[in-house]
Amino acid sequence: MTLPYCRMLASSWGFAYYAVQFGGACFGSNDLERAARLGPSSSCNMGCTGRPSDLEECGGAWANSIYLTAAREQGAARVRACICR
């Protein structure tokens, strides 16, 4: 999984936000409050499985890196640093 691919999937499904967990699990949502309900985490320390040499951050164990899908032209726009799942 890569951030651009997850963003494309979530955007095509009509979601405003996308999240990546554990290096490669992709999620989409329109409800940021629900996605962030457990609060910040320091566990987003895994690289993306699709691009392990890049500096993309793809969550961690039970932690989601959450991004905004509408920022396609600007690359990955981080919404929150890291959110517990």
Secondary structure, 3 states (H helix, E strand, C coil): CCHHHHHHHHHHCCCCEEEEECCCEEEEECCHHHHCCCCECCCCCCECCCCCCCCCECCECCEEEEEECCCHHHCCEEEEEEEEC
